[in-house]
Amino acid sequence: MYISANAVCVDFPIYSFTGNRSLKKNLISLATGGRVARDASDRVTIRALNNVCFELFPGDRVGLLGHNGSGKSTLLKVLAGIFEPTQGELEVSGRVCSMLSITTGLDYDSSGLENIYLRGILMGLSKTTIDSMVDDIVDFADLGDFINFPMRTYSSGMSMRLAFAIATSTNPDIILMDEWLSAGDSGFAEKANNRLSSMVERSNITVIASHNPDLIQAQCNRVITLEHGEITSNERVG
């Protein structure tokens, strides 16, 4: 299991942009945190990631730090396969659990039980594997008979408990998180925190983006700091 990024760049074209006034360029730069440029077709682009290089191996627990718009979330989405690099090379070896949006794929007109299978399929799991996980997910979410009711009848807390239980039910090689997940009321939140910590410990590689230095210090042994899409430091801690 490993992640290797070599001179990775990600560009987003801005098709609605017209004119070259410096004011507009400054506004775009402030809004996105990326670098404003023009591509070979003379389109205005935002370079969200620029020349990003690093290697991660089993045992690495990486915290991504940086201001809003620094490229943390974009980098996570590249590692998850949501975005493709426009330049450079990226290799990700191992089964990835992307926890960037744990409610993606849930159908609120379907029952909680049906959603376990819908979300599981989106996670790349076979029906046999999902079958083996159902009891644990139902017990952890603590929904009782509501597991057979449509999710539109759930409170927001119940929906989040189910989404969290599904997302943390696997044993992935690589975990990607945009901030530390929290779910439900204080009683469930403690149980959720313990489950998530255990999941991170079992993983080979974890990458967490956060604004919380205390969280990074508690969970990570490496810190990568980004600024305007570029790595400004990559160091081991703890």
Secondary structure, 3 states (H helix, E strand, C coil): CEEEEEEEEEEEECCCCCCCCHHHHHHHHHHHCCEEEECCCCCEEEEEEEEEEEEECCCCEEEEECCCCCCHHHHHHHHHCCCCCCEEEEEEECCEEEECCCCCCCCCCCEHHHHHHHHHHHCCCCHHHHHHHHHHHHHHHCCHHHHHCEHHHCCHHHHHHHHHHHHCCCCCCEEEEECCCCCCCHHHHHHHHHHHHHHHHHCCEEEEECCCHHHHHHHCCEEEEEECCEEEEEEECC
